[in-house]
């Protein structure tokens, strides 16, 4: 059964795009058919896979306004089972474009209908806001993954996001659920990072991802990792840039968890 997962947190700099790109790649490498949708006007997920605005003419914006069919904007990546729908800065205009539409929050959901059954997973990279774009992503999704940076003020704004999820679930998308919370930029030598992780486990333990292959219960964290930070500048997910890096291993564990949960 296909699953549509939005990666969301209205707080910027928490690793949303890093998680979207590398989770999508890890699932694709595990031989699942995956579509990554760059739903952020900054288009960082698009460039992280080696595509730039001169490489494509149309993007997700054109499908939302009805100018292009969804099939016409899909790009093939260097991973055979991973496709991409790109974005660009023009997406910032979509809130105004959709302003007078009935059920504007369901625009992305309607656009995805013709292709959603062609993929095992659709991963949506959302912007650091709780505006029309992110609401559209949540309305189109089965579940949400929330990256949280292991630094000061990590939980700031989380209550607002959780309330938004509840509102979307109550009014537009009753099947939406929190897939899990993933701590990012974790450094085991940093006492603050350890404290943030401890707080997350205490408050959200059942929603934390667990290493499926560990005999002891170990929560999955995404480490601060040079290779993970370098990979986007080479237009590659970290699994293609350095498969042995700690960042690649962490996202592989996250993918294994999702596959393990989905496979029962």
Short mmCIF file of the C-alpha atoms (twelve columns), coordinates in Angstrom:
data_MODEL
# 
_entry.id   MODEL 
# 
loop_
_atom_site.group_PDB 
_atom_site.id 
_atom_site.type_symbol 
_atom_site.label_atom_id 
_atom_site.label_alt_id 
_atom_site.label_comp_id 
_atom_site.label_asym_id 
_atom_site.label_seq_id 
_atom_site.Cartn_x 
_atom_site.Cartn_y 
_atom_site.Cartn_z 
_atom_site.pdbx_PDB_model_num 
ATOM 1   C CA . UNK A 1   0.000   0.000  0.000   1 
ATOM 2   C CA . UNK A 2   1.365   3.408  -0.930  1 
ATOM 3   C CA . UNK A 3   2.132   5.914  1.787   1 
ATOM 4   C CA . UNK A 4   2.433   9.678  1.471   1 
ATOM 5   C CA . UNK A 5   4.695   11.168 4.143   1 
ATOM 6   C CA . UNK A 6   5.221   14.871 4.765   1 
ATOM 7   C CA . UNK A 7   8.427   16.007 6.466   1 
ATOM 8   C CA . UNK A 8   7.381   19.074 8.451   1 
ATOM 9   C CA . UNK A 9   8.374   21.504 11.161  1 
ATOM 10  C CA . UNK A 10  7.663   25.227 10.942  1 
ATOM 11  C CA . UNK A 11  10.988  25.890 12.628  1 
ATOM 12  C CA . UNK A 12  13.733  26.403 10.044  1 
ATOM 13  C CA . UNK A 13  17.141  24.740 10.033  1 
ATOM 14  C CA . UNK A 14  16.050  21.487 11.659  1 
ATOM 15  C CA . UNK A 15  16.952  19.138 8.821   1 
ATOM 16  C CA . UNK A 16  13.652  18.819 6.936   1 
ATOM 17  C CA . UNK A 17  15.168  18.800 3.468   1 
ATOM 18  C CA . UNK A 18  18.090  16.626 4.560   1 
ATOM 19  C CA . UNK A 19  15.610  14.132 5.975   1 
ATOM 20  C CA . UNK A 20  13.287  14.237 2.959   1 
ATOM 21  C CA . UNK A 21  16.081  13.713 0.426   1 
ATOM 22  C CA . UNK A 22  18.005  11.052 2.291   1 
ATOM 23  C CA . UNK A 23  15.003  9.098  3.526   1 
ATOM 24  C CA . UNK A 24  13.592  9.046  -0.011  1 
ATOM 25  C CA . UNK A 25  16.949  7.836  -1.344  1 
ATOM 26  C CA . UNK A 26  17.296  5.163  1.352   1 
ATOM 27  C CA . UNK A 27  13.802  3.813  0.620   1 
ATOM 28  C CA . UNK A 28  14.543  3.807  -3.109  1 
ATOM 29  C CA . UNK A 29  17.829  1.964  -2.596  1 
ATOM 30  C CA . UNK A 30  15.797  -0.597 -0.630  1 
ATOM 31  C CA . UNK A 31  14.023  -1.239 -3.954  1 
ATOM 32  C CA . UNK A 32  10.871  0.718  -3.220  1 
ATOM 33  C CA . UNK A 33  9.414   3.000  -5.881  1 
ATOM 34  C CA . UNK A 34  9.667   6.504  -4.400  1 
ATOM 35  C CA . UNK A 35  8.601   9.985  -5.446  1 
ATOM 36  C CA . UNK A 36  10.133  12.998 -3.706  1 
ATOM 37  C CA . UNK A 37  8.097   16.200 -3.992  1 
ATOM 38  C CA . UNK A 38  9.980   19.432 -3.371  1 
ATOM 39  C CA . UNK A 39  7.186   21.554 -1.905  1 
ATOM 40  C CA . UNK A 40  9.411   24.357 -0.636  1 
ATOM 41  C CA . UNK A 41  9.983   27.530 -2.720  1 
ATOM 42  C CA . UNK A 42  13.649  27.440 -1.710  1 
ATOM 43  C CA . UNK A 43  13.968  24.289 -3.886  1 
ATOM 44  C CA . UNK A 44  16.788  22.837 -1.793  1 
ATOM 45  C CA . UNK A 45  15.564  19.265 -2.224  1 
ATOM 46  C CA . UNK A 46  15.680  19.781 -5.990  1 
ATOM 47  C CA . UNK A 47  19.286  21.015 -5.974  1 
ATOM 48  C CA . UNK A 48  20.260  18.326 -3.442  1 
ATOM 49  C CA . UNK A 49  19.515  15.765 -6.157  1 
ATOM 50  C CA . UNK A 50  21.573  17.619 -8.744  1 
ATOM 51  C CA . UNK A 51  18.850  19.598 -10.538 1 
ATOM 52  C CA . UNK A 52  18.935  23.359 -11.023 1 
ATOM 53  C CA . UNK A 53  16.415  25.777 -12.542 1 
ATOM 54  C CA . UNK A 54  18.112  25.610 -15.937 1 
ATOM 55  C CA . UNK A 55  17.544  21.823 -15.993 1 
ATOM 56  C CA . UNK A 56  13.737  21.921 -16.035 1 
ATOM 57  C CA . UNK A 57  11.019  24.253 -17.244 1 
ATOM 58  C CA . UNK A 58  8.024   23.195 -15.177 1 
ATOM 59  C CA . UNK A 59  7.607   22.331 -11.504 1 
ATOM 60  C CA . UNK A 60  5.044   21.589 -8.793  1 
ATOM 61  C CA . UNK A 61  3.635   25.119 -9.037  1 
ATOM 62  C CA . UNK A 62  2.446   24.560 -12.600 1 
ATOM 63  C CA . UNK A 63  0.466   21.470 -11.560 1 
ATOM 64  C CA . UNK A 64  -1.231  23.295 -8.683  1 
ATOM 65  C CA . UNK A 65  -2.532  26.056 -10.968 1 
ATOM 66  C CA . UNK A 66  -3.631  23.543 -13.618 1 
ATOM 67  C CA . UNK A 67  -1.092  24.564 -16.267 1 
ATOM 68  C CA . UNK A 68  0.549   21.106 -16.383 1 
ATOM 69  C CA . UNK A 69  -0.404  17.531 -15.606 1 
ATOM 70  C CA . UNK A 70  1.502   15.990 -12.732 1 
ATOM 71  C CA . UNK A 71  3.110   13.406 -15.047 1 
ATOM 72  C CA . UNK A 72  4.678   16.209 -17.094 1 
ATOM 73  C CA . UNK A 73  6.842   17.599 -14.285 1 
ATOM 74  C CA . UNK A 74  8.369   14.363 -12.946 1 
ATOM 75  C CA . UNK A 75  12.155  14.076 -13.251 1 
ATOM 76  C CA . UNK A 76  14.136  10.836 -13.163 1 
ATOM 77  C CA . UNK A 77  17.097  10.836 -10.762 1 
ATOM 78  C CA . UNK A 78  20.339  8.867  -10.740 1 
ATOM 79  C CA . UNK A 79  18.624  6.290  -8.520  1 
ATOM 80  C CA . UNK A 80  16.442  4.227  -10.834 1 
ATOM 81  C CA . UNK A 81  13.539  3.878  -8.377  1 
ATOM 82  C CA . UNK A 82  13.579  7.501  -7.199  1 
ATOM 83  C CA . UNK A 83  11.699  10.248 -9.048  1 
ATOM 84  C CA . UNK A 84  11.507  13.949 -8.241  1 
ATOM 85  C CA . UNK A 85  8.937   16.680 -8.710  1 
ATOM 86  C CA . UNK A 86  10.968  19.905 -8.529  1 
ATOM 87  C CA . UNK A 87  10.153  23.317 -7.110  1 
ATOM 88  C CA . UNK A 88  11.406  26.861 -7.557  1 
ATOM 89  C CA . UNK A 89  10.931  30.303 -6.030  1 
ATOM 90  C CA . UNK A 90  7.742   30.854 -8.061  1 
ATOM 91  C CA . UNK A 91  5.921   28.575 -5.620  1 
ATOM 92  C CA . UNK A 92  5.689   31.491 -3.172  1 
ATOM 93  C CA . UNK A 93  2.843   32.840 -5.322  1 
ATOM 94  C CA . UNK A 94  0.647   29.804 -4.790  1 
ATOM 95  C CA . UNK A 95  -1.106  31.143 -1.672  1 
ATOM 96  C CA . UNK A 96  -2.480  34.060 -3.696  1 
ATOM 97  C CA . UNK A 97  -3.326  31.787 -6.652  1 
ATOM 98  C CA . UNK A 98  -5.376  29.444 -4.444  1 
ATOM 99  C CA . UNK A 99  -6.929  32.161 -2.300  1 
ATOM 100 C CA . UNK A 100 -10.413 32.078 -3.816  1 
ATOM 101 C CA . UNK A 101 -10.624 28.351 -4.519  1 
ATOM 102 C CA . UNK A 102 -13.053 26.164 -2.631  1 
ATOM 103 C CA . UNK A 103 -11.218 23.491 -0.604  1 
ATOM 104 C CA . UNK A 104 -7.894  25.083 -1.525  1 
ATOM 105 C CA . UNK A 105 -6.236  22.954 1.176   1 
ATOM 106 C CA . UNK A 106 -6.972  19.854 -0.932  1 
ATOM 107 C CA . UNK A 107 -5.358  21.103 -4.160  1 
ATOM 108 C CA . UNK A 108 -2.209  18.964 -3.849  1 
ATOM 109 C CA . UNK A 109 -4.259  15.912 -2.867  1 
ATOM 110 C CA . UNK A 110 -6.313  16.240 -6.070  1 
ATOM 111 C CA . UNK A 111 -3.222  16.832 -8.212  1 
ATOM 112 C CA . UNK A 112 -1.526  13.669 -6.907  1 
ATOM 113 C CA . UNK A 113 -4.465  11.332 -7.547  1 
ATOM 114 C CA . UNK A 114 -3.429  10.212 -11.068 1 
ATOM 115 C CA . UNK A 115 0.037   9.044  -9.973  1 
ATOM 116 C CA . UNK A 116 -0.108  8.136  -6.299  1 
ATOM 117 C CA . UNK A 117 -0.629  4.409  -6.915  1 
ATOM 118 C CA . UNK A 118 2.499   4.258  -9.074  1 
ATOM 119 C CA . UNK A 119 4.705   4.655  -5.997  1 
ATOM 120 C CA . UNK A 120 5.269   2.787  -2.757  1 
ATOM 121 C CA . UNK A 121 6.189   6.032  -1.004  1 
ATOM 122 C CA . UNK A 122 5.694   9.696  -1.763  1 
ATOM 123 C CA . UNK A 123 7.854   11.963 0.400   1 
ATOM 124 C CA . UNK A 124 6.943   15.663 0.604   1 
ATOM 125 C CA . UNK A 125 9.515   18.247 1.703   1 
ATOM 126 C CA . UNK A 126 7.543   21.165 3.174   1 
ATOM 127 C CA . UNK A 127 8.642   24.761 3.883   1 
ATOM 128 C CA . UNK A 128 9.369   26.135 7.390   1 
ATOM 129 C CA . UNK A 129 5.897   27.649 7.785   1 
ATOM 130 C CA . UNK A 130 2.387   26.523 8.663   1 
ATOM 131 C CA . UNK A 131 0.793   28.325 5.719   1 
ATOM 132 C CA . UNK A 132 -1.194  27.120 2.710   1 
ATOM 133 C CA . UNK A 133 1.676   25.061 1.269   1 
ATOM 134 C CA . UNK A 134 2.272   23.003 4.412   1 
ATOM 135 C CA . UNK A 135 -1.464  22.590 5.047   1 
ATOM 136 C CA . UNK A 136 -1.829  21.243 1.503   1 
ATOM 137 C CA . UNK A 137 0.970   18.758 2.178   1 
ATOM 138 C CA . UNK A 138 -0.672  17.569 5.402   1 
ATOM 139 C CA . UNK A 139 -4.057  17.211 3.724   1 
ATOM 140 C CA . UNK A 140 -2.500  15.059 0.981   1 
ATOM 141 C CA . UNK A 141 -0.557  12.794 3.357   1 
ATOM 142 C CA . UNK A 142 -1.165  9.652  5.355   1 
ATOM 143 C CA . UNK A 143 1.476   10.594 7.893   1 
ATOM 144 C CA . UNK A 144 4.029   13.127 9.040   1 
ATOM 145 C CA . UNK A 145 7.629   12.868 10.216  1 
ATOM 146 C CA . UNK A 146 8.829   15.718 12.431  1 
ATOM 147 C CA . UNK A 147 12.604  16.426 12.492  1 
ATOM 148 C CA . UNK A 148 13.694  18.170 15.688  1 
ATOM 149 C CA . UNK A 149 17.132  19.724 16.081  1 
ATOM 150 C CA . UNK A 150 19.011  18.677 19.217  1 
ATOM 151 C CA . UNK A 151 19.762  22.222 20.299  1 
ATOM 152 C CA . UNK A 152 18.403  24.969 22.556  1 
ATOM 153 C CA . UNK A 153 14.750  25.888 21.878  1 
ATOM 154 C CA . UNK A 154 14.348  22.552 20.063  1 
ATOM 155 C CA . UNK A 155 10.767  22.128 21.240  1 
ATOM 156 C CA . UNK A 156 9.842   25.746 20.558  1 
ATOM 157 C CA . UNK A 157 6.804   25.893 18.305  1 
ATOM 158 C CA . UNK A 158 6.187   22.148 18.436  1 
ATOM 159 C CA . UNK A 159 2.881   22.647 20.257  1 
ATOM 160 C CA . UNK A 160 1.674   24.854 17.397  1 
ATOM 161 C CA . UNK A 161 2.590   22.180 14.842  1 
ATOM 162 C CA . UNK A 162 0.837   19.472 16.879  1 
ATOM 163 C CA . UNK A 163 -2.275  21.640 17.121  1 
ATOM 164 C CA . UNK A 164 -2.192  22.195 13.357  1 
ATOM 165 C CA . UNK A 165 -1.959  18.447 12.793  1 
ATOM 166 C CA . UNK A 166 -4.971  17.907 15.076  1 
ATOM 167 C CA . UNK A 167 -6.938  20.591 13.211  1 
ATOM 168 C CA . UNK A 168 -6.138  19.081 9.792   1 
ATOM 169 C CA . UNK A 169 -7.063  15.628 11.071  1 
ATOM 170 C CA . UNK A 170 -10.370 16.874 12.472  1 
ATOM 171 C CA . UNK A 171 -11.430 18.987 9.492   1 
ATOM 172 C CA . UNK A 172 -9.788  17.765 6.279   1 
ATOM 173 C CA . UNK A 173 -7.785  14.552 6.634   1 
ATOM 174 C CA . UNK A 174 -8.959  12.115 9.337   1 
ATOM 175 C CA . UNK A 175 -6.373  9.474  8.389   1 
ATOM 176 C CA . UNK A 176 -3.377  11.753 9.059   1 
ATOM 177 C CA . UNK A 177 -1.103  10.437 11.809  1 
ATOM 178 C CA . UNK A 178 2.298   11.254 13.241  1 
ATOM 179 C CA . UNK A 179 4.670   8.660  11.833  1 
ATOM 180 C CA . UNK A 180 7.384   9.711  14.229  1 
ATOM 181 C CA . UNK A 181 9.784   12.290 15.569  1 
ATOM 182 C CA . UNK A 182 13.414  12.171 14.457  1 
ATOM 183 C CA . UNK A 183 16.136  14.034 16.406  1 
ATOM 184 C CA . UNK A 184 18.636  15.698 14.055  1 
ATOM 185 C CA . UNK A 185 22.112  17.269 14.341  1 
ATOM 186 C CA . UNK A 186 22.850  15.106 17.364  1 
ATOM 187 C CA . UNK A 187 26.306  15.110 18.949  1 
ATOM 188 C CA . UNK A 188 26.866  12.567 21.707  1 
ATOM 189 C CA . UNK A 189 29.687  14.683 23.203  1 
ATOM 190 C CA . UNK A 190 27.313  17.596 23.690  1 
ATOM 191 C CA . UNK A 191 25.466  17.625 27.019  1 
ATOM 192 C CA . UNK A 192 22.708  19.871 25.659  1 
ATOM 193 C CA . UNK A 193 22.052  17.456 22.799  1 
ATOM 194 C CA . UNK A 194 21.815  14.600 25.284  1 
ATOM 195 C CA . UNK A 195 19.358  16.592 27.376  1 
ATOM 196 C CA . UNK A 196 17.189  17.423 24.369  1 
ATOM 197 C CA . UNK A 197 17.143  13.761 23.354  1 
ATOM 198 C CA . UNK A 198 16.206  12.785 26.908  1 
ATOM 199 C CA . UNK A 199 13.368  15.326 26.885  1 
ATOM 200 C CA . UNK A 200 12.090  14.011 23.556  1 
ATOM 201 C CA . UNK A 201 12.120  10.427 24.795  1 
ATOM 202 C CA . UNK A 202 10.324  11.426 28.001  1 
ATOM 203 C CA . UNK A 203 7.570   13.349 26.211  1 
ATOM 204 C CA . UNK A 204 7.304   11.487 22.908  1 
ATOM 205 C CA . UNK A 205 8.909   8.073  23.486  1 
ATOM 206 C CA . UNK A 206 6.224   6.054  21.634  1 
ATOM 207 C CA . UNK A 207 6.590   8.374  18.636  1 
ATOM 208 C CA . UNK A 208 10.387  8.035  18.421  1 
ATOM 209 C CA . UNK A 209 11.976  5.797  15.780  1 
ATOM 210 C CA . UNK A 210 13.828  2.729  17.079  1 
ATOM 211 C CA . UNK A 211 16.756  0.868  15.504  1 
ATOM 212 C CA . UNK A 212 15.117  -2.334 14.272  1 
ATOM 213 C CA . UNK A 213 18.385  -4.297 14.286  1 
ATOM 214 C CA . UNK A 214 19.567  -3.397 17.780  1 
ATOM 215 C CA . UNK A 215 19.073  -5.971 20.547  1 
ATOM 216 C CA . UNK A 216 18.691  -3.156 23.059  1 
ATOM 217 C CA . UNK A 217 16.162  -0.384 22.542  1 
ATOM 218 C CA . UNK A 218 18.071  2.356  20.734  1 
ATOM 219 C CA . UNK A 219 16.389  5.458  19.404  1 
ATOM 220 C CA . UNK A 220 17.454  6.562  15.947  1 
ATOM 221 C CA . UNK A 221 19.133  9.968  15.805  1 
ATOM 222 C CA . UNK A 222 20.617  11.812 12.838  1 
ATOM 223 C CA . UNK A 223 24.140  12.900 13.802  1 
ATOM 224 C CA . UNK A 224 26.020  16.026 12.929  1 
ATOM 225 C CA . UNK A 225 28.085  14.656 10.086  1 
ATOM 226 C CA . UNK A 226 30.422  16.364 7.638   1 
ATOM 227 C CA . UNK A 227 29.625  13.988 4.777   1 
ATOM 228 C CA . UNK A 228 25.906  14.551 5.299   1 
ATOM 229 C CA . UNK A 229 26.454  18.307 5.114   1 
ATOM 230 C CA . UNK A 230 28.677  18.041 2.034   1 
ATOM 231 C CA . UNK A 231 26.460  15.771 -0.065  1 
ATOM 232 C CA . UNK A 232 23.945  18.433 -1.285  1 
ATOM 233 C CA . UNK A 233 26.709  20.558 -2.797  1 
ATOM 234 C CA . UNK A 234 27.542  17.568 -5.012  1 
ATOM 235 C CA . UNK A 235 23.885  17.079 -5.971  1 
ATOM 236 C CA . UNK A 236 23.715  13.671 -4.317  1 
ATOM 237 C CA . UNK A 237 21.957  12.029 -1.385  1 
ATOM 238 C CA . UNK A 238 24.481  10.953 1.225   1 
ATOM 239 C CA . UNK A 239 24.008  7.271  0.313   1 
ATOM 240 C CA . UNK A 240 25.567  7.985  -3.106  1 
ATOM 241 C CA . UNK A 241 28.140  10.406 -1.744  1 
ATOM 242 C CA . UNK A 242 29.482  8.271  1.124   1 
ATOM 243 C CA . UNK A 243 27.494  5.142  1.945   1 
ATOM 244 C CA . UNK A 244 29.745  4.357  4.930   1 
ATOM 245 C CA . UNK A 245 29.269  7.720  6.635   1 
ATOM 246 C CA . UNK A 246 27.374  7.968  9.902   1 
ATOM 247 C CA . UNK A 247 24.774  10.150 8.224   1 
ATOM 248 C CA . UNK A 248 24.069  7.527  5.543   1 
ATOM 249 C CA . UNK A 249 23.888  4.790  8.179   1 
ATOM 250 C CA . UNK A 250 21.407  6.811  10.259  1 
ATOM 251 C CA . UNK A 251 19.036  7.379  7.343   1 
ATOM 252 C CA . UNK A 252 19.324  3.739  6.369   1 
ATOM 253 C CA . UNK A 253 18.187  2.823  9.895   1 
ATOM 254 C CA . UNK A 254 15.283  5.250  9.601   1 
ATOM 255 C CA . UNK A 255 14.243  3.646  6.307   1 
ATOM 256 C CA . UNK A 256 14.529  0.179  7.859   1 
ATOM 257 C CA . UNK A 257 12.261  1.280  10.695  1 
ATOM 258 C CA . UNK A 258 9.634   2.568  8.278   1 
ATOM 259 C CA . UNK A 259 9.840   -0.559 6.147   1 
ATOM 260 C CA . UNK A 260 9.732   -2.755 9.247   1 
ATOM 261 C CA . UNK A 261 6.682   -0.994 10.617  1 
ATOM 262 C CA . UNK A 262 4.915   -1.075 7.256   1 
ATOM 263 C CA . UNK A 263 5.743   -4.736 6.720   1 
ATOM 264 C CA . UNK A 264 4.307   -5.639 10.101  1 
# 
